[in-house]
Amino acid sequence: MRLVGVTGKNKESVHFAGTKPTLAEALRFSLRFGLISSGGPAGQIAIRHTVLVEQKRGIADVKFLHAVNHCMLLPGPAAQQLATYIGRLLHGTWGGLVAGVLLVLPSLHRTPD
């Protein structure tokens, strides 16, 4: 069995299936997702896949699944790690920080005293 790499392809075509979302679109999505997310990590990952891969085509399916596999292996919250990684992939370090924070921030507001 021979493994085939991504050599010869444009690096952008491996990461992005369509058009890369703007930072403002990514911020709106992250905040909205943080406000309405439910279903635990599996549900959050499924919703993120549906929106980012199937509907918006902001990231390639192969890259998304690769990221999910890595997040599942790491200790800690997989949905949080995935949000941070995709934010970083799309918009660098600040994108990752903002995506990670906006996933958690709305839940702090909903936490009872």
N, CA, C and O atoms as CSV, one atom per row, in Angstrom:
chain,resi,resn,atom,element,x,y,z
A,1,MET,N,N,0.844,-1.178,0.000
A,1,MET,CA,C,0.000,0.000,0.000
A,1,MET,C,C,0.888,1.240,0.000
A,1,MET,O,O,1.820,1.341,0.799
A,2,ARG,N,N,0.613,2.142,-0.857
A,2,ARG,CA,C,1.404,3.348,-0.984
A,2,ARG,C,C,0.594,4.541,-0.517
A,2,ARG,O,O,-0.537,4.743,-0.960
A,3,LEU,N,N,1.168,5.330,0.374
A,3,LEU,CA,C,0.496,6.528,0.856
A,3,LEU,C,C,0.808,7.692,-0.062
A,3,LEU,O,O,1.959,7.908,-0.440
A,4,VAL,N,N,-0.201,8.420,-0.410
A,4,VAL,CA,C,-0.029,9.556,-1.309
A,4,VAL,C,C,-0.194,10.826,-0.498
A,4,VAL,O,O,-1.201,10.998,0.190
A,5,GLY,N,N,0.773,11.708,-0.571
A,5,GLY,CA,C,0.711,12.972,0.151
A,5,GLY,C,C,0.009,14.033,-0.660
A,5,GLY,O,O,-0.618,13.744,-1.679
A,6,VAL,N,N,0.120,15.261,-0.202
A,6,VAL,CA,C,-0.523,16.378,-0.880
A,6,VAL,C,C,0.489,17.186,-1.691
A,6,VAL,O,O,0.245,18.350,-2.010
A,7,THR,N,N,1.603,16.579,-2.017
A,7,THR,CA,C,2.604,17.290,-2.801
A,7,THR,C,C,2.051,17.601,-4.180
A,7,THR,O,O,1.295,16.818,-4.757
A,8,GLY,N,N,2.430,18.725,-4.683
A,8,GLY,CA,C,1.977,19.132,-6.004
A,8,GLY,C,C,0.675,19.905,-5.975
A,8,GLY,O,O,0.286,20.492,-6.985
A,9,LYS,N,N,0.000,19.919,-4.851
A,9,LYS,CA,C,-1.246,20.672,-4.744
A,9,LYS,C,C,-0.974,22.003,-4.077
A,9,LYS,O,O,-0.011,22.165,-3.328
A,10,ASN,N,N,-1.836,22.938,-4.365
A,10,ASN,CA,C,-1.776,24.227,-3.697
A,10,ASN,C,C,-2.174,24.027,-2.236
A,10,ASN,O,O,-3.186,23.386,-1.954
A,11,LYS,N,N,-1.388,24.568,-1.308
A,11,LYS,CA,C,-1.667,24.408,0.116
A,11,LYS,C,C,-3.050,24.942,0.469
A,11,LYS,O,O,-3.744,24.351,1.297
A,12,GLU,N,N,-3.452,26.023,-0.130
A,12,GLU,CA,C,-4.769,26.596,0.143
A,12,GLU,C,C,-5.884,25.635,-0.267
A,12,GLU,O,O,-6.901,25.562,0.423
A,13,SER,N,N,-5.727,24.897,-1.363
A,13,SER,CA,C,-6.787,24.000,-1.818
A,13,SER,C,C,-6.976,22.824,-0.876
A,13,SER,O,O,-8.051,22.225,-0.843
A,14,VAL,N,N,-5.955,22.487,-0.115
A,14,VAL,CA,C,-6.080,21.406,0.853
A,14,VAL,C,C,-6.892,21.881,2.053
A,14,VAL,O,O,-7.695,21.119,2.592
A,15,HIS,N,N,-6.697,23.125,2.477
A,15,HIS,CA,C,-7.369,23.652,3.653
A,15,HIS,C,C,-8.786,24.129,3.356
A,15,HIS,O,O,-9.703,23.838,4.124
A,16,PHE,N,N,-8.979,24.839,2.281
A,16,PHE,CA,C,-10.250,25.499,2.027
A,16,PHE,C,C,-10.931,24.899,0.810
A,16,PHE,O,O,-10.323,24.766,-0.252
A,17,ALA,N,N,-12.198,24.538,0.972
A,17,ALA,CA,C,-12.945,23.942,-0.128
A,17,ALA,C,C,-13.520,25.013,-1.043
A,17,ALA,O,O,-13.635,24.800,-2.250
A,18,GLY,N,N,-13.877,26.147,-0.488
A,18,GLY,CA,C,-14.470,27.224,-1.269
A,18,GLY,C,C,-13.782,28.521,-0.936
A,18,GLY,O,O,-12.556,28.621,-0.973
A,19,THR,N,N,-14.580,29.510,-0.613
A,19,THR,CA,C,-14.003,30.790,-0.238
A,19,THR,C,C,-13.785,30.842,1.267
A,19,THR,O,O,-14.619,30.386,2.050
A,20,LYS,N,N,-12.666,31.399,1.648
A,20,LYS,CA,C,-12.330,31.528,3.063
A,20,LYS,C,C,-13.215,32.613,3.662
A,20,LYS,O,O,-13.293,33.713,3.115
A,21,PRO,N,N,-13.892,32.319,4.790
A,21,PRO,CA,C,-14.744,33.347,5.402
A,21,PRO,C,C,-13.909,34.504,5.937
A,21,PRO,O,O,-12.762,34.329,6.348
A,22,THR,N,N,-14.506,35.676,5.921
A,22,THR,CA,C,-13.812,36.833,6.473
A,22,THR,C,C,-13.761,36.704,7.998
A,22,THR,O,O,-14.476,35.893,8.586
A,23,LEU,N,N,-12.923,37.500,8.617
A,23,LEU,CA,C,-12.806,37.469,10.065
A,23,LEU,C,C,-14.128,37.863,10.722
A,23,LEU,O,O,-14.515,37.272,11.730
A,24,ALA,N,N,-14.821,38.847,10.167
A,24,ALA,CA,C,-16.117,39.273,10.720
A,24,ALA,C,C,-17.143,38.137,10.639
A,24,ALA,O,O,-17.894,37.916,11.589
A,25,GLU,N,N,-17.179,37.418,9.518
A,25,GLU,CA,C,-18.097,36.283,9.385
A,25,GLU,C,C,-17.752,35.188,10.389
A,25,GLU,O,O,-18.644,34.587,10.988
A,26,ALA,N,N,-16.468,34.932,10.571
A,26,ALA,CA,C,-16.031,33.907,11.521
A,26,ALA,C,C,-16.395,34.298,12.950
A,26,ALA,O,O,-16.816,33.448,13.735
A,27,LEU,N,N,-16.236,35.573,13.294
A,27,LEU,CA,C,-16.592,36.043,14.631
A,27,LEU,C,C,-18.092,35.921,14.882
A,27,LEU,O,O,-18.507,35.474,15.951
A,28,ARG,N,N,-18.896,36.311,13.914
A,28,ARG,CA,C,-20.355,36.191,14.049
A,28,ARG,C,C,-20.763,34.724,14.220
A,28,ARG,O,O,-21.606,34.393,15.054
A,29,PHE,N,N,-20.151,33.860,13.417
A,29,PHE,CA,C,-20.466,32.430,13.515
A,29,PHE,C,C,-20.079,31.892,14.893
A,29,PHE,O,O,-20.858,31.166,15.511
A,30,SER,N,N,-18.904,32.235,15.371
A,30,SER,CA,C,-18.441,31.727,16.663
A,30,SER,C,C,-19.336,32.196,17.802
A,30,SER,O,O,-19.666,31.413,18.693
A,31,LEU,N,N,-19.727,33.449,17.782
A,31,LEU,CA,C,-20.600,33.972,18.830
A,31,LEU,C,C,-21.978,33.321,18.765
A,31,LEU,O,O,-22.519,32.902,19.788
A,32,ARG,N,N,-22.540,33.236,17.568
A,32,ARG,CA,C,-23.846,32.609,17.397
A,32,ARG,C,C,-23.799,31.141,17.820
A,32,ARG,O,O,-24.709,30.639,18.480
A,33,PHE,N,N,-22.733,30.477,17.431
A,33,PHE,CA,C,-22.575,29.070,17.781
A,33,PHE,C,C,-22.452,28.889,19.291
A,33,PHE,O,O,-23.016,27.950,19.853
A,34,GLY,N,N,-21.723,29.775,19.941
A,34,GLY,CA,C,-21.600,29.722,21.392
A,34,GLY,C,C,-22.918,29.946,22.094
A,34,GLY,O,O,-23.172,29.360,23.146
A,35,LEU,N,N,-23.766,30.793,21.522
A,35,LEU,CA,C,-25.066,31.084,22.142
A,35,LEU,C,C,-26.072,29.954,21.978
A,35,LEU,O,O,-26.877,29.709,22.877
A,36,ILE,N,N,-26.038,29.262,20.846
A,36,ILE,CA,C,-27.066,28.253,20.576
A,36,ILE,C,C,-26.567,26.824,20.683
A,36,ILE,O,O,-27.358,25.890,20.551
A,37,SER,N,N,-25.281,26.629,20.918
A,37,SER,CA,C,-24.745,25.268,20.896
A,37,SER,C,C,-25.334,24.419,22.005
A,37,SER,O,O,-25.513,24.865,23.138
A,38,SER,N,N,-25.627,23.192,21.644
A,38,SER,CA,C,-26.144,22.218,22.606
A,38,SER,C,C,-25.835,20.831,22.059
A,38,SER,O,O,-25.359,20.694,20.933
A,39,GLY,N,N,-26.102,19.820,22.847
A,39,GLY,CA,C,-25.892,18.458,22.384
A,39,GLY,C,C,-24.548,17.884,22.774
A,39,GLY,O,O,-24.194,16.790,22.334
A,40,GLY,N,N,-23.796,18.596,23.590
A,40,GLY,CA,C,-22.499,18.090,24.006
A,40,GLY,C,C,-21.476,18.182,22.890
A,40,GLY,O,O,-21.768,18.724,21.824
A,41,PRO,N,N,-20.288,17.662,23.119
A,41,PRO,CA,C,-19.208,17.783,22.136
A,41,PRO,C,C,-19.537,17.152,20.785
A,41,PRO,O,O,-19.219,17.723,19.742
A,42,ALA,N,N,-20.170,15.985,20.795
A,42,ALA,CA,C,-20.489,15.327,19.523
A,42,ALA,C,C,-21.470,16.176,18.704
A,42,ALA,O,O,-21.320,16.311,17.489
A,43,GLY,N,N,-22.464,16.742,19.376
A,43,GLY,CA,C,-23.421,17.604,18.686
A,43,GLY,C,C,-22.788,18.876,18.175
A,43,GLY,O,O,-23.086,19.320,17.066
A,44,GLN,N,N,-21.913,19.469,18.977
A,44,GLN,CA,C,-21.233,20.693,18.558
A,44,GLN,C,C,-20.325,20.441,17.359
A,44,GLN,O,O,-20.277,21.253,16.436
A,45,ILE,N,N,-19.615,19.335,17.367
A,45,ILE,CA,C,-18.730,19.005,16.248
A,45,ILE,C,C,-19.553,18.741,14.995
A,45,ILE,O,O,-19.168,19.157,13.902
A,46,ALA,N,N,-20.684,18.051,15.143
A,46,ALA,CA,C,-21.547,17.767,13.989
A,46,ALA,C,C,-22.126,19.047,13.396
A,46,ALA,O,O,-22.164,19.207,12.176
A,47,ILE,N,N,-22.576,19.955,14.255
A,47,ILE,CA,C,-23.118,21.230,13.764
A,47,ILE,C,C,-22.032,22.029,13.064
A,47,ILE,O,O,-22.261,22.597,11.996
A,48,ARG,N,N,-20.853,22.074,13.664
A,48,ARG,CA,C,-19.729,22.805,13.059
A,48,ARG,C,C,-19.378,22.207,11.698
A,48,ARG,O,O,-19.074,22.951,10.766
A,49,HIS,N,N,-19.412,20.877,11.561
A,49,HIS,CA,C,-19.125,20.223,10.279
A,49,HIS,C,C,-20.176,20.594,9.250
A,49,HIS,O,O,-19.849,20.929,8.111
A,50,THR,N,N,-21.440,20.534,9.651
A,50,THR,CA,C,-22.521,20.858,8.721
A,50,THR,C,C,-22.394,22.279,8.192
A,50,THR,O,O,-22.514,22.511,6.989
A,51,VAL,N,N,-22.153,23.221,9.080
A,51,VAL,CA,C,-22.096,24.626,8.663
A,51,VAL,C,C,-20.812,24.933,7.898
A,51,VAL,O,O,-20.861,25.488,6.801
A,52,LEU,N,N,-19.665,24.576,8.472
A,52,LEU,CA,C,-18.390,24.991,7.871
A,52,LEU,C,C,-17.992,24.192,6.643
A,52,LEU,O,O,-17.378,24.737,5.726
A,53,VAL,N,N,-18.327,22.917,6.610
A,53,VAL,CA,C,-17.892,22.077,5.494
A,53,VAL,C,C,-18.968,21.961,4.423
A,53,VAL,O,O,-18.697,22.162,3.239
A,54,GLU,N,N,-20.191,21.634,4.841
A,54,GLU,CA,C,-21.230,21.357,3.860
A,54,GLU,C,C,-21.928,22.610,3.341
A,54,GLU,O,O,-22.144,22.739,2.136
A,55,GLN,N,N,-22.282,23.534,4.232
A,55,GLN,CA,C,-23.045,24.708,3.804
A,55,GLN,C,C,-22.149,25.837,3.309
A,55,GLN,O,O,-22.313,26.312,2.185
A,56,LYS,N,N,-21.212,26.262,4.130
A,56,LYS,CA,C,-20.378,27.420,3.789
A,56,LYS,C,C,-19.170,27.062,2.929
A,56,LYS,O,O,-18.623,27.914,2.229
A,57,ARG,N,N,-18.762,25.805,2.985
A,57,ARG,CA,C,-17.577,25.336,2.270
A,57,ARG,C,C,-16.342,26.175,2.615
A,57,ARG,O,O,-15.533,26.516,1.751
A,58,GLY,N,N,-16.226,26.495,3.915
A,58,GLY,CA,C,-15.107,27.306,4.369
A,58,GLY,C,C,-13.856,26.506,4.646
A,58,GLY,O,O,-12.762,27.067,4.704
A,59,ILE,N,N,-13.999,25.189,4.820
A,59,ILE,CA,C,-12.850,24.332,5.087
A,59,ILE,C,C,-13.105,22.990,4.401
A,59,ILE,O,O,-14.245,22.531,4.321
A,60,ALA,N,N,-12.048,22.377,3.914
A,60,ALA,CA,C,-12.178,21.101,3.216
A,60,ALA,C,C,-12.562,19.998,4.201
A,60,ALA,O,O,-12.139,20.011,5.357
A,61,ASP,N,N,-13.364,19.048,3.734
A,61,ASP,CA,C,-13.822,17.949,4.572
A,61,ASP,C,C,-12.643,17.146,5.123
A,61,ASP,O,O,-12.644,16.761,6.292
A,62,VAL,N,N,-11.654,16.897,4.294
A,62,VAL,CA,C,-10.482,16.133,4.726
A,62,VAL,C,C,-9.755,16.853,5.859
A,62,VAL,O,O,-9.349,16.221,6.833
A,63,LYS,N,N,-9.592,18.146,5.741
A,63,LYS,CA,C,-8.906,18.929,6.770
A,63,LYS,C,C,-9.720,18.954,8.061
A,63,LYS,O,O,-9.152,18.875,9.150
A,64,PHE,N,N,-11.028,19.063,7.949
A,64,PHE,CA,C,-11.887,19.067,9.131
A,64,PHE,C,C,-11.795,17.732,9.862
A,64,PHE,O,O,-11.632,17.706,11.082
A,65,LEU,N,N,-11.895,16.634,9.137
A,65,LEU,CA,C,-11.836,15.316,9.771
A,65,LEU,C,C,-10.460,15.053,10.375
A,65,LEU,O,O,-10.350,14.422,11.427
A,66,HIS,N,N,-9.431,15.528,9.723
A,66,HIS,CA,C,-8.074,15.416,10.262
A,66,HIS,C,C,-7.982,16.158,11.598
A,66,HIS,O,O,-7.393,15.656,12.556
A,67,ALA,N,N,-8.560,17.341,11.651
A,67,ALA,CA,C,-8.557,18.136,12.888
A,67,ALA,C,C,-9.361,17.444,13.987
A,67,ALA,O,O,-8.939,17.432,15.143
A,68,VAL,N,N,-10.508,16.870,13.642
A,68,VAL,CA,C,-11.328,16.167,14.631
A,68,VAL,C,C,-10.551,14.983,15.209
A,68,VAL,O,O,-10.582,14.752,16.418
A,69,ASN,N,N,-9.861,14.240,14.356
A,69,ASN,CA,C,-9.074,13.101,14.838
A,69,ASN,C,C,-8.018,13.536,15.840
A,69,ASN,O,O,-7.835,12.888,16.871
A,70,HIS,N,N,-7.332,14.613,15.552
A,70,HIS,CA,C,-6.310,15.105,16.476
A,70,HIS,C,C,-6.934,15.582,17.785
A,70,HIS,O,O,-6.396,15.321,18.861
A,71,CYS,N,N,-8.054,16.271,17.700
A,71,CYS,CA,C,-8.708,16.781,18.915
A,71,CYS,C,C,-9.235,15.651,19.788
A,71,CYS,O,O,-9.255,15.781,21.012
A,72,MET,N,N,-9.661,14.553,19.189
A,72,MET,CA,C,-10.146,13.412,19.959
A,72,MET,C,C,-9.009,12.713,20.706
A,72,MET,O,O,-9.225,12.138,21.773
A,73,LEU,N,N,-7.814,12.763,20.150
A,73,LEU,CA,C,-6.666,12.124,20.798
A,73,LEU,C,C,-6.131,12.933,21.974
A,73,LEU,O,O,-5.602,12.367,22.931
A,74,LEU,N,N,-6.265,14.243,21.906
A,74,LEU,CA,C,-5.744,15.114,22.957
A,74,LEU,C,C,-6.661,15.096,24.172
A,74,LEU,O,O,-7.878,14.986,24.025
A,75,PRO,N,N,-6.095,15.203,25.369
A,75,PRO,CA,C,-6.957,15.300,26.549
A,75,PRO,C,C,-7.636,16.670,26.591
A,75,PRO,O,O,-7.067,17.668,26.149
A,76,GLY,N,N,-8.842,16.705,27.121
A,76,GLY,CA,C,-9.558,17.969,27.230
A,76,GLY,C,C,-10.779,17.993,26.331
A,76,GLY,O,O,-11.098,16.999,25.678
A,77,PRO,N,N,-11.456,19.120,26.299
A,77,PRO,CA,C,-12.699,19.244,25.528
A,77,PRO,C,C,-12.440,19.318,24.019
A,77,PRO,O,O,-11.853,20.280,23.524
A,78,ALA,N,N,-12.880,18.304,23.315
A,78,ALA,CA,C,-12.610,18.209,21.877
A,78,ALA,C,C,-13.282,19.333,21.087
A,78,ALA,O,O,-12.685,19.876,20.158
A,79,ALA,N,N,-14.507,19.684,21.447
A,79,ALA,CA,C,-15.206,20.739,20.709
A,79,ALA,C,C,-14.499,22.082,20.868
A,79,ALA,O,O,-14.410,22.857,19.916
A,80,GLN,N,N,-14.000,22.353,22.064
A,80,GLN,CA,C,-13.263,23.597,22.326
A,80,GLN,C,C,-11.955,23.615,21.525
A,80,GLN,O,O,-11.608,24.623,20.911
A,81,GLN,N,N,-11.250,22.508,21.540
A,81,GLN,CA,C,-9.991,22.424,20.797
A,81,GLN,C,C,-10.225,22.572,19.300
A,81,GLN,O,O,-9.449,23.229,18.606
A,82,LEU,N,N,-11.300,21.960,18.803
A,82,LEU,CA,C,-11.614,22.056,17.382
A,82,LEU,C,C,-11.956,23.491,16.988
A,82,LEU,O,O,-11.504,23.974,15.951
A,83,ALA,N,N,-12.747,24.167,17.805
A,83,ALA,CA,C,-13.100,25.564,17.522
A,83,ALA,C,C,-11.850,26.429,17.475
A,83,ALA,O,O,-11.694,27.258,16.578
A,84,THR,N,N,-10.970,26.236,18.433
A,84,THR,CA,C,-9.734,27.020,18.489
A,84,THR,C,C,-8.847,26.721,17.288
A,84,THR,O,O,-8.286,27.639,16.689
A,85,TYR,N,N,-8.717,25.458,16.934
A,85,TYR,CA,C,-7.865,25.080,15.801
A,85,TYR,C,C,-8.401,25.640,14.483
A,85,TYR,O,O,-7.639,26.179,13.680
A,86,ILE,N,N,-9.696,25.514,14.264
A,86,ILE,CA,C,-10.264,26.014,13.004
A,86,ILE,C,C,-10.164,27.533,12.937
A,86,ILE,O,O,-9.883,28.089,11.875
A,87,GLY,N,N,-10.393,28.209,14.062
A,87,GLY,CA,C,-10.212,29.663,14.092
A,87,GLY,C,C,-8.788,30.050,13.751
A,87,GLY,O,O,-8.562,31.008,13.012
A,88,ARG,N,N,-7.820,29.307,14.287
A,88,ARG,CA,C,-6.407,29.575,13.990
A,88,ARG,C,C,-6.087,29.270,12.530
A,88,ARG,O,O,-5.356,30.018,11.880
A,89,LEU,N,N,-6.629,28.182,12.021
A,89,LEU,CA,C,-6.386,27.805,10.633
A,89,LEU,C,C,-6.906,28.877,9.679
A,89,LEU,O,O,-6.253,29.206,8.689
A,90,LEU,N,N,-8.070,29.414,9.980
A,90,LEU,CA,C,-8.683,30.396,9.088
A,90,LEU,C,C,-8.114,31.800,9.249
A,90,LEU,O,O,-7.987,32.534,8.269
A,91,HIS,N,N,-7.763,32.188,10.505
A,91,HIS,CA,C,-7.384,33.579,10.732
A,91,HIS,C,C,-6.218,33.767,11.688
A,91,HIS,O,O,-6.112,34.815,12.326
A,92,GLY,N,N,-5.359,32.796,11.801
A,92,GLY,CA,C,-4.155,32.942,12.606
A,92,GLY,C,C,-4.424,32.858,14.103
A,92,GLY,O,O,-5.482,32.403,14.537
A,93,THR,N,N,-3.455,33.302,14.870
A,93,THR,CA,C,-3.515,33.182,16.323
A,93,THR,C,C,-4.717,33.905,16.920
A,93,THR,O,O,-5.408,33.356,17.778
A,94,TRP,N,N,-4.970,35.129,16.474
A,94,TRP,CA,C,-6.115,35.884,17.011
A,94,TRP,C,C,-7.429,35.195,16.672
A,94,TRP,O,O,-8.347,35.178,17.492
A,95,GLY,N,N,-7.531,34.630,15.481
A,95,GLY,CA,C,-8.741,33.897,15.111
A,95,GLY,C,C,-8.986,32.706,16.020
A,95,GLY,O,O,-10.123,32.426,16.398
A,96,GLY,N,N,-7.902,32.001,16.372
A,96,GLY,CA,C,-8.025,30.865,17.276
A,96,GLY,C,C,-8.435,31.276,18.674
A,96,GLY,O,O,-9.296,30.644,19.287
A,97,LEU,N,N,-7.820,32.334,19.180
A,97,LEU,CA,C,-8.165,32.820,20.519
A,97,LEU,C,C,-9.621,33.270,20.594
A,97,LEU,O,O,-10.341,32.924,21.530
A,98,VAL,N,N,-10.035,34.031,19.617
A,98,VAL,CA,C,-11.405,34.558,19.624
A,98,VAL,C,C,-12.412,33.427,19.464
A,98,VAL,O,O,-13.430,33.408,20.156
A,99,ALA,N,N,-12.145,32.482,18.561
A,99,ALA,CA,C,-13.076,31.366,18.365
A,99,ALA,C,C,-13.199,30.524,19.624
A,99,ALA,O,O,-14.296,30.086,19.970
A,100,GLY,N,N,-12.092,30.293,20.312
A,100,GLY,CA,C,-12.129,29.522,21.544
A,100,GLY,C,C,-12.868,30.231,22.659
A,100,GLY,O,O,-13.648,29.613,23.384
A,101,VAL,N,N,-12.629,31.521,22.800
A,101,VAL,CA,C,-13.275,32.299,23.860
A,101,VAL,C,C,-14.771,32.446,23.581
A,101,VAL,O,O,-15.584,32.325,24.497
A,102,LEU,N,N,-15.141,32.704,22.325
A,102,LEU,CA,C,-16.553,32.907,22.016
A,102,LEU,C,C,-17.373,31.629,22.127
A,102,LEU,O,O,-18.598,31.688,22.229
A,103,LEU,N,N,-16.716,30.483,22.110
A,103,LEU,CA,C,-17.447,29.240,22.322
A,103,LEU,C,C,-17.827,29.089,23.791
A,103,LEU,O,O,-18.884,28.539,24.099
A,104,VAL,N,N,-16.989,29.561,24.690
A,104,VAL,CA,C,-17.194,29.381,26.125
A,104,VAL,C,C,-17.894,30.570,26.772
A,104,VAL,O,O,-18.688,30.390,27.695
A,105,LEU,N,N,-17.613,31.773,26.303
A,105,LEU,CA,C,-18.108,32.988,26.936
A,105,LEU,C,C,-19.620,33.010,27.138
A,105,LEU,O,O,-20.061,33.345,28.238
A,106,PRO,N,N,-20.439,32.675,26.146
A,106,PRO,CA,C,-21.889,32.711,26.382
A,106,PRO,C,C,-22.346,31.740,27.461
A,106,PRO,O,O,-23.334,32.012,28.143
A,107,SER,N,N,-21.664,30.627,27.633
A,107,SER,CA,C,-22.087,29.673,28.665
A,107,SER,C,C,-21.831,30.215,30.069
A,107,SER,O,O,-22.504,29.808,31.016
A,108,LEU,N,N,-20.881,31.113,30.214
A,108,LEU,CA,C,-20.637,31.737,31.516
A,108,LEU,C,C,-21.831,32.610,31.926
A,108,LEU,O,O,-22.160,32.723,33.107
A,109,HIS,N,N,-22.456,33.211,30.946
A,109,HIS,CA,C,-23.626,34.045,31.207
A,109,HIS,C,C,-24.823,33.193,31.635
A,109,HIS,O,O,-25.639,33.626,32.448
A,110,ARG,N,N,-24.921,31.993,31.092
A,110,ARG,CA,C,-26.050,31.117,31.387
A,110,ARG,C,C,-25.874,30.317,32.664
A,110,ARG,O,O,-26.818,29.670,33.117
A,111,THR,N,N,-24.686,30.346,33.256
A,111,THR,CA,C,-24.414,29.579,34.465
A,111,THR,C,C,-25.150,30.197,35.653
A,111,THR,O,O,-25.012,31.391,35.918
A,112,PRO,N,N,-25.940,29.377,36.375
A,112,PRO,CA,C,-26.646,29.943,37.544
A,112,PRO,C,C,-25.676,30.241,38.685
A,112,PRO,O,O,-24.624,29.611,38.803
A,113,ASP,N,N,-26.040,31.194,39.506
A,113,ASP,CA,C,-25.198,31.575,40.643
A,113,ASP,C,C,-25.154,30.525,41.710
A,113,ASP,O,O,-24.485,30.707,42.728
